[in-house]
Amino acid sequence: MSAAIRRNPISQLTELFDWYNSGGWPETADWPHGGAHALRIEDRLEQDRYVVRAEIPGVDPDKDVQITVDDGVLTISAERHEEVREKGRSEFHYGSFLRRVSLPPGSKEEQLEARYQDGILEVTVPIVATKGQRHTIPVTRGPAK
């Protein structure tokens, strides 16, 4: 008797993202945003604010980080240029990073704040509770007009 093993589709999706983040995905140089690497983030929705945190060590937030908001979409982009020179050798790290995140309904984009400390960028946007209006839609009979 053979038993088929069924895998949880959510865990397969998680594995795909892990594979992508580990470098198994093809290079993104030809992608529309010019080869920038996906910026890894964590986000959380609190009662009165939305918080996005990104780990971006080795950048100067005054020169290398740009944060924009356009039509409910938060864009974080950064560039890293790091070079170490020692006797007879040098080592460098560089790259562009980009991440776009849709802000939740009720976000007050004009009050967005960003803070960088110890390699962590934290972006916070206040949220105003929005209560949707209930609408009743009448149903008509017959063919569509």
C-alpha positions, 0 to 999 in steps of 0.5 A, a space after each residue: 500500500 502506497 501513501 501519497 504525501 500531500 504538502 501544504 501549498 503555503 509551505 511550498 510558497 514559503 520554500 519558493 521565497 526562501 529559495 529566491 532570497 538565498 540566491 537561487 533565482 535568476 539574476 534580476 538585471 533585466 527586470 524593469 527596476 534596473 537590476 535592483 535586488 529585492 529589499 527584505 522587509 518585515 511589516 506589521 499593522 498596529 492599532 493606529 499605525 503601519 510599520 515597515 522595517 528593512 535591514 540595510 547595513 552599510 548605507 548612509 541614510 542621508 545619501 544612499 536611501 530614498 523613500 517615496 510615496 505615490 498613490 498609496 504605494 511606499 517605495 524604499 530604495 537604497 544603494 550600498 557602496 563599500 570598499 575595504 583596502 588592505 595590503 595587497 588586496 581589496 574587497 568591495 560590496 555594492 548593490 541597489 535594493 528596492 521594495 514597494 509596499 501598498 499602504 493600508 486604507 486610511 494611511 496618512 501619507 503626509 505624516 510618514 516618518 522614517 528612522 535609521 539606526 544600527 543598520 535598520 530602517 524603520 518607516 512608520 505611517 499613522 492610520 486613521 480608522 476608516 469605516 466603510 459605508 454599507 450599500 444596498 445594491 438592488 437586483 433587477 430582472 431581465 437582460 443587461 442593458 
